């Protein structure tokens, strides 16, 4: 005689298996294992490019000495270091800015730290300030995020920002997009290139597109065909019914097999 508890356990196992099968397609970092140690690379420093805006401020213990380098921003001392004293510069198509006193500076391809050192060295070499304090920050670090029928702009400050942070900020549901094939479009040195990133694999941390650069475009492709929203809602609501039907069918098949085995 069969015990009812056996049938309950069998049904529960089938339901769990069905649930796992349906969720594995949108689970992030599936091959990441607890307790394993993985090498982690540091975030790369951002390199400036034409069209970027940089905020630059020169400070000194003597405000009058720093004033000529902060044209339009008033005097600036080490004690008076408010961000509003910084001056915004737009990098032109040739990769240059016109900086007060120093003149034309080509900063394309340089990091914020390198620009800071360039300005400080020039001021010292020209004999204006012995120990200048130079602050340089990004003024317009933005990432464009595209989804089906929508898009958004993420302001990332000085960066860097990574792909998982963009995913979290963009409120993109993993069940609605192809997380195995997230596209990152990047323009560098006059060349545009597209990267494919699989968010289910730990290798995504090694992708050159994991840490995003200024003006990157992130495209979360829609999963499946382009159904209308009402149809997608209908399919989503129907999914539990289909799963339940599968469980019930499997349950009765097992019952038939067991009955045949007991005869």
C-alpha positions in Angstrom: 0.0 0.0 0.0 1.3 3.4 -1.0 1.8 6.1 1.6 0.2 9.5 0.9 3.3 11.2 2.2 5.4 9.8 -0.7 3.1 11.4 -3.2 3.4 14.8 -1.4 7.1 14.6 -1.4 7.2 13.6 -5.1 4.9 16.6 -6.0 7.1 19.0 -4.0 10.3 17.7 -5.7 8.7 18.2 -9.2 7.6 21.7 -8.3 11.1 22.7 -7.0 12.7 21.3 -10.2 10.3 23.2 -12.4 10.9 26.4 -10.4 14.7 26.0 -10.8 14.4 25.4 -14.5 12.4 28.6 -15.0 14.7 30.8 -12.9 18.1 29.7 -14.2 17.7 31.9 -17.3 17.8 35.1 -15.3 20.1 34.4 -12.4 23.1 36.6 -12.2 26.7 35.3 -11.6 25.7 31.6 -11.7 29.2 30.3 -11.7 30.4 32.4 -8.7 31.1 30.0 -5.8 31.1 30.7 -2.1 34.5 30.5 -0.4 36.5 30.7 -3.7 39.0 33.5 -4.1 39.1 35.5 -7.3 41.7 38.0 -8.4 40.2 41.5 -8.6 41.6 44.2 -10.8 41.5 47.9 -9.7 39.1 50.2 -11.6 40.9 51.9 -14.4 41.5 55.6 -14.3 39.3 57.6 -16.6 41.0 59.2 -19.6 39.7 62.5 -20.9 38.4 62.9 -24.5 37.0 65.7 -26.7 33.6 66.8 -25.5 34.4 66.2 -21.8 34.0 68.9 -19.3 36.6 69.3 -16.5 36.3 71.5 -13.4 39.6 73.0 -12.4 40.6 75.1 -9.4 44.0 76.4 -8.3 44.5 77.2 -4.6 47.3 78.8 -2.7 48.1 80.1 0.8 48.1 83.5 -0.9 44.7 83.9 -2.7 46.0 86.7 -4.8 48.6 84.4 -6.4 45.9 81.8 -7.3 43.4 84.3 -8.7 44.8 84.6 -12.2 44.4 80.8 -12.7 40.8 80.9 -11.6 39.6 83.6 -14.1 35.9 84.3 -13.5 35.8 82.5 -10.2 37.3 85.0 -7.8 40.1 84.5 -5.4 40.8 81.0 -4.1 42.9 80.0 -1.0 43.5 76.6 0.5 41.1 77.5 3.3 38.4 78.6 0.8 38.0 75.4 -1.2 34.3 75.4 -2.1 33.6 73.5 -5.4 31.8 76.6 -6.7 35.2 78.3 -7.1 36.2 75.8 -9.8 36.0 76.8 -13.4 34.5 74.6 -16.1 36.5 73.9 -19.3 35.2 72.1 -22.4 37.8 69.9 -24.2 37.7 70.9 -27.8 37.8 68.6 -30.9 41.6 68.7 -30.9 41.7 67.5 -27.2 42.7 70.9 -25.8 41.6 73.5 -23.3 42.6 77.2 -23.0 43.9 77.6 -19.4 44.5 81.1 -18.0 48.2 82.2 -18.0 49.5 78.8 -19.1 47.6 78.9 -22.5 46.7 75.9 -24.7 47.0 72.5 -22.9 46.4 69.2 -24.7 44.7 66.9 -22.2 43.0 64.4 -24.4 43.9 60.8 -23.3 45.2 62.0 -19.9 43.7 61.1 -16.5 42.5 63.7 -14.0 45.6 63.1 -11.9 47.8 63.7 -14.9 46.1 67.0 -15.7 46.5 68.1 -12.1 50.2 67.3 -12.2 50.6 69.1 -15.6 49.0 72.3 -14.3 50.9 72.3 -11.0 54.2 71.7 -12.7 53.6 74.5 -15.2 52.7 77.0 -12.4 55.8 76.1 -10.5 58.1 76.2 -13.6 56.7 79.6 -14.5 57.6 80.9 -11.0 54.1 82.0 -10.0 53.4 79.7 -7.0 55.9 77.5 -5.2 53.4 75.0 -3.9 50.1 75.2 -5.8 47.1 73.0 -4.9 45.3 72.0 -8.1 41.8 70.3 -8.0 40.6 68.7 -11.2 37.3 66.8 -11.5 34.9 65.6 -14.2 32.0 67.9 -15.0 29.8 65.7 -17.2 30.5 62.0 -16.7 27.4 60.4 -18.2 26.3 56.9 -19.2 23.3 56.4 -21.6 21.1 53.4 -20.8 18.8 52.0 -23.4 16.0 49.5 -22.8 13.0 48.5 -24.8 10.9 51.6 -25.5 12.8 53.7 -23.0 16.1 55.1 -22.0 17.8 57.1 -19.3 21.0 59.1 -18.6 23.1 58.2 -15.5 25.3 60.9 -14.0 28.3 59.2 -12.5 30.2 62.1 -11.0 33.9 61.5 -11.5 33.4 57.8 -12.1 34.3 55.1 -12.5 31.0 53.2 -12.5 30.6 49.5 -13.3 28.0 47.6 -15.3 26.3 46.1 -12.3 25.8 49.5 -10.7 24.2 50.7 -13.9 22.0 47.7 -13.9 20.9 48.5 -10.3 20.3 52.1 -11.0 18.3 51.5 -14.2 15.7 49.3 -12.6 15.9 46.7 -15.4 14.3 43.4 -14.5 16.5 40.4 -15.2 13.5 38.4 -16.4 12.7 40.9 -19.2 16.2 41.4 -20.7 18.9 39.2 -22.2 21.4 39.2 -19.3 23.6 36.8 -21.3 24.2 39.5 -23.9 24.3 43.1 -22.6 25.7 45.4 -25.2 28.1 48.2 -24.3 29.0 50.6 -27.1 32.1 52.7 -26.6 33.9 55.4 -28.7 37.7 55.7 -28.3 40.2 57.4 -30.5 37.6 58.0 -33.2 36.6 54.4 -33.3 33.2 53.0 -32.1 33.1 49.4 -30.8 30.5 47.2 -29.3 31.1 44.7 -26.4 28.9 41.8 -25.3 28.8 41.1 -21.6 27.3 38.0 -20.0 26.0 38.9 -16.5 25.6 35.2 -15.6 29.4 34.6 -15.8 32.0 35.7 -13.3 34.2 36.6 -16.3 32.2 39.8 -16.6 34.6 41.3 -14.1 37.4 40.8 -16.6 35.6 42.4 -19.5 37.0 45.8 -20.7 33.4 46.9 -20.7 32.7 46.1 -17.0 34.0 49.5 -15.8 32.2 52.0 -18.0 33.8 55.0 -19.6 32.5 58.5 -20.3 29.7 58.5 -22.9 29.4 54.7 -23.0 26.0 53.4 -24.2 24.6 50.4 -22.3 21.8 48.5 -24.2 19.8 45.9 -22.3 18.2 43.9 -25.1 14.6 42.7 -24.6 14.2 39.0 -24.1 12.3 37.2 -26.8 10.2 38.8 -29.6 8.7 42.3 -29.4 5.3 41.4 -28.0 3.0 44.1 -26.8 2.8 44.9 -23.1 -0.8 43.4 -22.7 0.4 40.2 -24.4 3.5 40.1 -22.2 1.3 40.6 -19.1 -1.0 37.8 -20.2 2.0 35.4 -20.8 3.5 36.3 -17.4 0.2 35.7 -15.6 -0.3 32.4 -17.5 3.2 31.1 -16.6 2.2 29.8 -13.1 -0.8 28.0 -14.6 1.5 26.3 -17.2 4.0 25.4 -14.4 1.2 23.9 -12.2 -0.1 22.0 -15.2 3.4 20.6 -15.8 3.6 19.5 -12.1 0.2 17.8 -12.2 1.0 16.0 -15.4 4.4 14.8 -14.1 2.7 13.7 -10.9 0.2 11.5 -12.7 2.8 10.1 -15.0 4.8 9.0 -11.9 1.7 7.6 -10.3 1.1 5.5 -13.5 4.6 4.2 -13.5 4.5 3.3 -9.8 1.1 1.5 -10.3 2.5 -0.5 -13.2 5.5 -1.4 -11.1 3.3 -2.7 -8.3 1.2 -4.9 -10.5 
